[in-house]
């Protein structure tokens, strides 16, 4: 049973918005009409019951007065006249009169209720009694009329409630018909209204279907949509804009990868093809193999770097961090770069204090990339400084060089993969991925990397680690 109800609920949730709106509107309309109908019916029933009881009380009061007046006369014409006026003219009223000696004096033809049904009480009560045979409902009462000292007459009276019940039954039937018609009409109207209201949404859907990777520049939020649909269209356009930018970056990235991989592959194929054209000396074969090995090494390193980028971009949630001494990390970088720096006559210094919570391997790789990059573009006699400081919500790690600097037009692009600010001076070992590595590593830590540079004076890269991940 529960599974069946669950499946029905799921089918309702997954149905069309138009069907759900129509169903909801029909349910609401049904509840409103049903509640109103029950209220009106209850009010009408109470009102009719009150009126019937009031009329019954008025009739029995008149009959009591008539019996008291006519009890001392034997004039049948007087009884007949009053009876025609008070009883027989009222088809719903039945009366039975007993004289003072408890003999039945008079009974109307429609008075078929047994005498034991009528219970006498003071004051008189007006109870409801249902005939078990016919199912007809009556209001009954019994009272005594003191005609003279020591003499009293008994009057039993019954009021047929079947006309009122018939009226109420017809009213219930009419209400049921109105309720059914109202539900059907509300379903039809709500289906039409909801369909009309959802037309802009269907239009948006059709426009969305026409958007593909070749048409990411299209936008749908420029049309005069309703407010709710306009918000949806605006959000969709923002998503399209992000997708378009990501698609452009991906396309450029794919082209850059193809370009970077094409050169070593072409070199290997060219070297092998030239060597195989004719027999050569062993030394020539050795030279060809060395060329192929060099290009294969470059290609392998490129692939390894791309895999590193892919892994780092998706490791933020599983990043293993630890407390790292900034001074120790700077000392480690100086040890790695010192021999090469001496060859280039470049001084390496560091000014460090405090700790940072980071993945040690990634932190070292980021610092190594920045240090190597600074060393590559710092002339003889220059210097490179590793420094750190606490600034507001961040711990800053700064790598500053006195190199040639970077032109302002290149600064927005230097963290883009495969981008080279100076292609003329770039060697084969520089694939344009070092700074992209740094940015990816900082993003994985929830931080950021910034750059400041002046041509001819030098460049400063700043790694910003959020205070929440630092000590």
C-alpha positions, -999 to +999 in steps of 0.1 A: +000+000+000+028+024+010+047+016-022+016+023-043+011+057-026+048+064-030+046+057-067+016+079-072+033+107-053+064+104-075+043+103-106+026+135-096+059+152-088+073+142-122+042+152-141+041+184-162+038+217-145+005+223-163-010+191-149+003+198-114-011+234-115-044+222-128-046+194-102-037+218-074-062+244-086-089+217-088-081+205-053-082+240-039-115+248-057-130+216-045-121+223-009-135+258-011-167+248-029-172+218-006-166+238+025-190+265+013-216+240+004-214+222+037-217+256+055-247+267+034-264+233+038-259+233+076-273+268+078-303+260+056-310+228+076-308+246+109-330+274+096-357+250+083-356+230+115-362+262+135-390+273+113-407+239+114-404+238+152-418+273+155-447+265+132-454+233+151-453+252+185-477+278+171-501+252+157-502+232+190-507+264+210-537+272+188-550+237+191-547+238+229-567+270+231-593+256+207-596+224+228-600+244+260-627+266+244-647+237+228-643+211+255-676+223+272-697+222+240-710+193+220-717+215+190-701+194+162-702+222+137-680+244+160-655+215+163-656+210+126-650+246+117-621+250+141-607+217+131-608+226+094-590+258+102-564+245+126-557+210+116-570+198+083-558+229+064-523+220+076-515+187+058-483+181+078-500+183+112-516+152+129-536+155+161-552+131+185-574+144+214-584+124+245-613+136+267-611+140+304-621+104+310-592+093+287-614+083+259-603+091+223-624+120+213-609+130+180-581+119+157-570+132+123-567+107+095-529+112+091-523+105+128-509+070+127-483+072+154-489+049+184-500+067+216-471+053+236-446+073+215-459+105+231-443+112+265-459+139+286-437+164+304-440+198+319-432+219+301-440+202+269-411+189+248-409+188+210-389+156+202-381+140+169-393+105+162-386+083+131-412+058+120-393+025+118-416+012+090-418+041+067-387+060+078-407+092+079-394+117+105-418+135+128-416+161+155-440+150+183-453+165+215-480+157+241-496+181+266-527+185+288-553+212+287-571+220+320-606+228+309-621+230+344-612+222+379-605+185+381-609+180+343-581+179+317-579+169+281-548+153+265-536+164+231-510+144+211-496+162+181-472+152+153-455+173+126-444+156+094-409+166+086-407+146+053-413+177+031-384+195+047-362+164+044-372+161+008-363+198+002-329+192+019-323+161-002-330+180-034-307+207-021-280+182-014-283+168-048-282+202-064-251+210-043-234+178-055-242+186-091-228+221-086-197+207-069-190+182-097-196+208-124-174+233-105-146+208-102-148+199-139-150+236-149-121+245-126-100+218-141-107+230-176-102+266-167-070+259-147-057+237-175-062+266-200-049+293-177-018+274-166-011+264-202-014+301-212+008+311-182+034+285-191+037+295-227+068+318-221+084+288-203+077+266-234+092+293-256+123+295-234+126+257-236+124+257-274+151+284-275+173+264-252+170+233-275+184+254-303+215+263-285+246+241-291+283+244-289+283+263-322+258+288-308+270+295-273+270+333-280+232+334-283+212+348-254+175+344-245+171+370-217+169+400-240+132+394-248+103+409-227+097+378-205+075+378-174+093+385-142+098+348-131+108+336-165+131+367-169+150+355-138+153+320-153+164+334-187+189+357-170+204+328-150+205+307-182+223+335-200+248+338-172+254+300-174+258+303-212+283+331-208+304+309-183+301+279-207+312+301-236+342+313-218+351+278-206+345+264-241+369+291-255+395+283-229+391+246-235+393+250-273+424+272-269+438+247-244+433+218-268+449+238-296+478+246-274+483+210-263+482+199-300+507+226-309+530+217-280+528+180-287+531+183-325+566+198-324+584+169-305+564+143-324+573+159-357+610+161-346+610+124-337+594+114-370+617+136-390+648+123-373+637+087-377+627+092-414+659+109-424+680+082-407+661+054-423+665+068-458+699+051-462+725+033-442+744+054-417+773+051-393+767+039-358+774+074-345+747+088-367+722+063-354+732+071-319+727+108-326+692+101-340+683+080-309+695+109-286+673+133-306+643+110-302+650+105-265+653+142-259+620+149-277+603+119-260+615+133-226+601+167-234+568+151-245+567+129-214+573+159-192+545+178-209+521+150-204+532+147-167+526+184-162+491+181-178+482+152-155+494+172-125+472+201-135+442+178-139+448+161-105+454+193-086+422+210-100+401+182-085+418+176-052+406+205-031+382+184-011+408+157-004+438+179+000+462+167+027+476+197+046+500+200+075+518+228+094+547+240+074+575+263+087+579+291+062+615+295+071+623+259+064+605+260+031+625+291+020+657+274+031+648+244+010+641+266-021+675+284-016+693+251-014+677+239-047+683+271-066+716+282-051+740+264-075+722+276-106+719+311-091+757+312-085+762+303-122+741+333-132+756+355-105+722+360-088+718+364-050+690+345-032+678+358+002+648+351+024+630+369+052+606+345+069+587+339+101+556+320+112+539+289+097+513+281+071+490+251+068+494+237+033+502+206+014+540+205+017+546+191-018+523+215-036+537+245-016+573+235-026+563+231-062+546+265-063+577+282-047+600+263-070+581+274-101+582+310-089+618+308-080+628+292-113+608+317-132+625+346-113+659+332-119+653+328-156+646+365-161+669+380-135+701+394-150+736+390-135+741+410-103+704+408-095+688+392-065+657+372-056+639+376-022+616+351-005+595+369+022+564+364+043+541+385+064+507+384+081+481+407+065+446+408+077+428+376+068+458+362+049+493+350+053+514+363+024+543+346+008+562+370-016+587+361-043+604+392-056+631+395-083+650+424-099+645+411-134+633+426-166+597+428-154+566+420-174+548+444-197+514+455-184+496+440-214+508+405-205+498+406-168+461+395-173+473+365-192+504+352-175+485+325-155+469+311-186+482+278-197+508+278-225+509+316-224+544+331-229+550+367-224+583+367-244+582+339-270+614+351-285+634+343-254+614+312-244+633+279-245+620+244-250+619+238-213+594+266-208+560+253-219+541+282-203+526+260-175+546+271-145+524+300-134+493+280-143+505+254-118+509+281-091+474+294-097+459+259-096+478+250-064+466+282-047+430+276-058+432+241-043+442+257-010+414+282-011+438+310-017+450+332-046+481+344-064+487+380-075+514+397-094+529+432-095+556+441-121+574+471-135+594+468-167+631+471-160+627+470-122+614+436-114+584+415-105+567+404-072+544+373-070+523+371-038+507+338-025+477+345-003+467+317+021+434+323+040+437+328+077+414+298+083+440+275+069+470+291+087+484+293+122 
